[in-house]
Amino acid sequence: MVTGFLIVPALFTRAESAAPGNWEQTVTRAKEEGKVVLGSGVGVPAFRQGMVTAFTKRFGFDVEMRVLEGAELTTVVGRECGAGRPSIDVLLGGLSELISVYPKGCLAAAKPRLIFDEAANPQNWKGGALKWTDLEGQYFLQTSDQVYGSLIINSNLVKAKEITSIKDLLKPQYVGKIASYDPRKSGAGQSDATYWYAALGEDFVKRLFVDQKVVYTSDHRQLAEWIARGVYLVGLGSVDRNVEPMRQEGLPIGIIPSLTDAPGYITGGSSVLKLVKDSPHPNGATVLFNWLATKEGQEIFSQATGHPSRRVDVGTKGIPSHRIPNPGTDYLDSYTYEFYSKKRPEISKKLTELLGR
């Protein structure tokens, strides 16, 4: 059983939110500002189109979306922060800012500006709590919990019942028959390897990746195709956007969602909301931040990205079942401050030493 690194979400009641009247005043001032700018790595067209259309229709002012990769986005925010000229109001993505621009004071506290009751009311969220992933419980609002650490197999060549423990992959028949998204670089492959390192130790990771001669790729589609064609029997570090379309076409890709000794880990993916300090449209930023945490905003985000929302009133239709946390399962939470900012970098360094560059 995996233990440790579990977050205790901060609980905030409605009484701690600003008075309801402030919301209408904020919307009015936001309309006077004329627009708001969202920076995000979520480049899914369905999200951009759905979000822009719904937001503009509801509030009557424009939202501009700048899609940048996570590292590029944090670089832009950090550079603009240093120059005192921010151009982005709201950030939607992962936790990379936690170890980059956040320590430099480039983000604004979001908790005091979560003033719309539908978004701020903890009863609308799983566990009766908003999930803040920074130490102060004010800056990083995580709106999704999803499970990773699953395996994909060629279902014509491997039966799911043959792999019930992650240690089953150490059997001789899998030598040279396992492929992975490259665990030496940022991405799902490294996240999975980091989890197995934390859960089972360095020796297991060495035996799996080195001794079993795991083959790496930096192309998620290639990984899925390798498994579908039977070039390799097992795939590690896969992502749904490439796997699910092939499964729907009837290709022989099976999912092993959970293993006895490695049930998986929780991640917030690209669901974390942040506010940029001294942004050009502060009222628009408040409105957009709140709206993205409402049922309407979360439904658009969840359906477009496949991230199951933490809101209790947002359904999971169309989201792969293996991504939805199972109540009672002891997952490692990889999106806690302690794990993400301290444990994860330590393990990543050790992975580089173990697996090379």
C-alpha positions in Angstrom: 0.0 0.0 0.0 1.3 3.4 -0.9 1.4 5.9 1.9 2.5 9.4 2.5 2.5 12.6 0.5 -1.2 13.1 1.0 -2.5 16.6 0.9 -4.9 17.9 3.5 -7.1 20.4 1.6 -7.7 23.8 3.2 -11.3 24.3 4.2 -12.9 27.7 3.5 -16.5 28.5 4.4 -18.8 30.9 2.6 -18.5 33.3 5.5 -14.8 33.9 4.6 -15.8 35.0 1.1 -16.4 38.6 0.2 -20.0 39.9 0.5 -22.3 38.9 -2.5 -22.7 42.5 -3.6 -19.0 42.7 -4.4 -19.5 40.3 -7.3 -21.8 42.5 -9.2 -19.6 45.5 -8.7 -16.6 43.5 -9.9 -18.4 42.4 -13.0 -19.3 46.0 -13.8 -15.7 47.2 -13.4 -14.5 44.2 -15.5 -16.8 45.3 -18.4 -15.2 48.8 -18.2 -11.7 47.2 -18.5 -13.0 45.6 -21.7 -11.2 42.2 -21.7 -9.2 39.7 -19.7 -6.2 37.6 -20.7 -5.8 33.9 -19.9 -2.4 32.2 -20.3 -2.5 28.4 -20.5 -0.9 25.3 -21.9 -4.4 23.9 -22.6 -4.4 24.2 -26.4 -7.4 21.9 -27.0 -9.6 23.8 -29.5 -12.8 22.6 -27.9 -11.8 24.3 -24.6 -10.7 27.6 -26.3 -13.8 27.9 -28.4 -16.2 26.8 -25.6 -14.7 28.9 -23.0 -14.5 32.1 -25.1 -18.0 31.7 -26.4 -19.6 31.0 -23.0 -17.7 33.6 -21.0 -18.3 36.4 -23.5 -22.0 35.6 -23.8 -22.4 35.5 -20.0 -20.4 38.6 -19.0 -20.3 40.8 -22.1 -16.6 41.4 -22.4 -13.8 39.6 -24.3 -11.4 36.9 -23.0 -8.1 36.6 -24.9 -6.4 33.2 -24.6 -2.6 32.8 -25.1 -1.6 29.2 -25.5 2.0 28.5 -24.5 3.8 25.4 -23.3 4.3 25.3 -19.5 7.9 26.2 -19.5 7.5 29.0 -22.0 4.5 30.4 -20.1 6.4 30.6 -16.8 9.3 32.2 -18.6 7.1 34.9 -20.0 5.3 35.5 -16.7 8.7 35.7 -14.8 10.2 38.1 -17.4 7.2 40.4 -17.4 7.1 40.3 -13.6 10.7 41.3 -13.4 10.1 44.2 -15.7 7.0 45.3 -13.8 4.8 44.9 -17.0 2.6 41.9 -16.8 0.3 41.2 -19.8 -1.5 38.1 -18.6 -4.2 38.1 -15.9 -5.0 34.5 -15.1 -3.0 31.3 -15.5 -4.5 27.8 -16.1 -2.1 24.9 -16.1 0.0 22.7 -13.8 2.2 23.5 -10.8 5.3 24.7 -12.6 4.9 28.2 -11.2 5.1 26.7 -7.7 8.9 26.4 -8.1 9.5 29.3 -10.5 7.5 32.6 -10.4 5.7 31.9 -7.1 8.8 32.3 -4.9 9.6 35.5 -6.7 6.3 37.1 -5.6 4.8 37.2 -9.2 1.4 35.8 -8.2 -1.5 37.4 -6.4 -3.4 35.7 -3.6 -6.5 34.2 -5.2 -8.5 33.2 -2.1 -9.6 36.8 -1.2 -10.8 37.2 -4.8 -12.8 34.0 -4.9 -16.0 35.9 -4.2 -18.7 34.3 -6.4 -20.7 32.0 -4.1 -21.1 29.1 -6.6 -17.3 28.9 -7.0 -16.3 29.6 -3.4 -18.9 27.5 -1.6 -16.9 24.4 -0.3 -20.1 22.3 -0.5 -19.9 22.4 -4.3 -16.5 20.6 -4.2 -15.6 17.0 -3.4 -14.8 16.4 0.3 -16.6 19.7 1.1 -13.3 21.5 0.4 -11.5 23.7 -2.1 -8.1 22.3 -2.8 -5.2 24.7 -2.5 -1.8 23.3 -3.3 0.4 26.1 -1.8 1.5 26.4 1.8 -0.6 29.5 2.4 -3.7 28.0 0.9 -4.3 31.1 -1.2 -2.5 31.0 -4.6 -3.0 27.7 -6.4 -6.6 26.4 -6.8 -6.6 22.8 -8.1 -10.0 22.0 -9.8 -9.3 18.4 -10.9 -8.1 15.2 -9.4 -7.2 12.4 -11.9 -5.4 9.1 -11.6 -2.2 8.2 -13.5 0.2 5.3 -13.3 -1.9 2.9 -15.5 -0.3 0.6 -18.1 -1.4 -0.1 -21.6 -1.0 -3.6 -23.2 -1.5 -5.2 -26.5 -4.7 -7.1 -25.6 -4.2 -9.8 -28.3 -0.8 -10.7 -26.9 -1.1 -10.0 -23.2 -4.0 -10.8 -20.9 -4.7 -8.2 -18.2 -4.9 -11.0 -15.5 -1.2 -11.7 -16.3 -0.2 -8.4 -14.8 -1.7 -7.7 -11.4 1.5 -6.3 -9.8 3.9 -3.8 -11.2 6.6 -6.3 -10.3 5.1 -8.7 -12.9 6.9 -6.6 -15.5 10.2 -7.8 -14.1 9.5 -11.3 -15.5 11.8 -12.6 -18.3 9.1 -12.6 -21.0 9.0 -8.8 -20.8 12.7 -8.1 -21.4 12.9 -5.8 -24.4 9.1 -5.9 -24.8 8.3 -2.8 -22.8 8.1 0.8 -24.3 7.8 4.0 -22.4 7.4 7.7 -23.0 10.9 8.9 -22.2 11.3 9.0 -18.4 14.4 11.2 -18.6 12.4 14.2 -19.8 9.4 16.1 -18.4 6.1 14.3 -19.2 4.0 11.3 -18.3 6.9 8.9 -18.5 8.9 10.8 -15.9 5.8 11.3 -13.7 5.1 7.5 -13.7 8.8 6.7 -13.0 8.9 9.3 -10.2 5.8 7.6 -8.7 7.3 4.1 -8.9 10.5 5.4 -7.4 8.6 7.0 -4.5 6.4 4.0 -3.9 8.9 1.1 -4.6 12.4 2.5 -4.4 15.4 3.0 -6.6 16.2 -0.7 -7.0 12.8 -1.4 -8.5 13.1 1.4 -11.0 16.6 0.2 -12.1 15.4 -3.4 -12.5 12.4 -2.2 -14.6 13.9 0.4 -16.9 17.5 -0.8 -17.1 17.5 -4.5 -16.6 14.3 -5.0 -18.6 15.7 -2.9 -21.5 12.7 -0.6 -21.7 12.7 1.3 -25.1 12.0 5.1 -25.0 10.1 7.4 -27.3 9.3 11.1 -27.2 6.2 10.7 -29.3 3.0 9.7 -27.5 1.3 8.6 -30.8 4.2 6.3 -31.6 4.0 4.7 -28.1 0.3 3.9 -28.7 1.0 2.6 -32.2 3.8 0.4 -31.0 1.4 -1.3 -28.5 -1.5 -1.5 -31.0 0.7 -3.2 -33.6 2.4 -5.5 -31.1 5.9 -4.1 -31.6 6.0 -4.0 -27.8 3.7 -5.7 -25.3 3.4 -3.1 -22.6 3.4 0.7 -22.6 4.3 3.1 -19.8 3.6 6.8 -19.5 0.8 6.8 -22.1 -1.7 9.7 -22.5 -5.4 9.3 -23.3 -5.5 11.7 -26.3 -3.5 9.2 -28.3 -4.7 5.9 -26.8 -8.5 6.4 -26.6 -9.0 7.2 -30.3 -7.3 3.9 -31.2 -9.3 2.0 -28.7 -12.5 3.4 -30.1 -11.4 2.2 -33.6 -11.2 -1.3 -32.2 -7.4 -1.6 -32.1 -6.1 -4.1 -29.5 -5.0 -1.7 -26.7 -6.0 -2.7 -23.2 -5.8 -0.7 -20.0 -4.5 -2.0 -16.7 -5.8 0.8 -14.4 -4.5 -0.3 -11.1 -2.0 -2.7 -9.6 -1.9 -4.3 -6.1 1.4 -2.7 -5.2 1.0 0.5 -7.3 -2.6 1.7 -7.4 -1.6 5.0 -9.0 -1.1 8.6 -8.2 -3.2 11.7 -8.1 -2.4 14.7 -10.3 -4.2 17.9 -11.0 -3.0 18.0 -14.6 -3.6 21.3 -16.2 -6.5 22.3 -13.9 -4.7 24.7 -11.5 -5.9 28.3 -11.5 -3.6 31.2 -10.5 -3.8 35.0 -10.6 -0.9 37.1 -11.9 0.1 39.9 -9.5 -0.5 43.5 -10.7 -2.2 42.2 -13.9 -3.6 44.7 -16.4 -7.2 43.7 -16.0 -7.6 42.9 -12.2 -11.4 42.9 -12.2 -11.6 40.8 -15.4 -9.1 38.5 -13.8 -11.3 38.1 -10.7 -14.4 37.4 -12.9 -12.6 34.8 -15.1 -10.9 33.1 -12.1 -14.3 32.7 -10.4 -16.1 31.6 -13.5 -13.6 28.9 -14.4 -14.4 27.4 -11.0 -18.2 27.4 -11.5 -20.2 24.5 -12.8 -20.3 26.0 -16.3 -16.6 26.7 -16.5 -15.7 23.3 -15.1 -18.0 21.4 -17.5 -16.4 23.1 -20.5 -12.9 22.4 -19.2 -13.6 18.8 -18.1 -15.3 17.7 -21.3 -12.6 19.3 -23.5 -9.6 18.0 -21.6 -10.8 14.8 -20.1 -9.9 16.0 -16.6 -12.5 14.9 -14.0 -13.6 18.0 -12.1 -13.5 18.2 -8.3 -16.9 19.8 -8.4 -19.7 17.5 -7.2 -22.1 18.8 -9.8 -20.0 18.2 -12.9 -20.4 14.8 -14.5 -17.8 12.4 -15.8 -19.4 11.3 -19.0 -16.8 10.6 -21.7 -13.9 10.6 -19.3 -12.0 7.3 -19.2 -12.9 5.5 -16.0 -9.3 4.7 -15.1 -8.7 8.5 -14.7 -11.4 8.9 -12.1 -10.2 8.4 -8.5 -11.8 5.5 -6.7 -12.9 6.4 -3.1 -11.0 4.5 -0.5 -8.0 3.8 -2.7 -4.7 5.0 -1.2 -3.2 7.1 -4.0 0.0 9.1 -3.7 -0.9 12.7 -4.2 1.8 14.2 -6.5 0.3 17.7 -6.4 1.0 18.5 -2.8 3.4 21.4 -2.1 5.8 19.0 -0.3 5.9 16.4 -3.0 5.9 18.7 -6.1 8.5 21.2 -4.8 10.8 19.0 -2.8 10.4 15.2 -3.3 9.8 15.3 -7.0 12.9 17.3 -7.9 15.0 15.0 -5.7 13.7 11.9 -7.5 14.0 13.5 -10.9 17.7 14.2 -10.2 18.2 10.6 -9.1 16.4 9.3 -12.2 18.7 11.2 -14.4 21.7 9.7 -12.6 20.2 6.2 -12.9 18.9 6.3 -16.5 21.3 8.8 -18.1 20.3 11.8 -20.3 
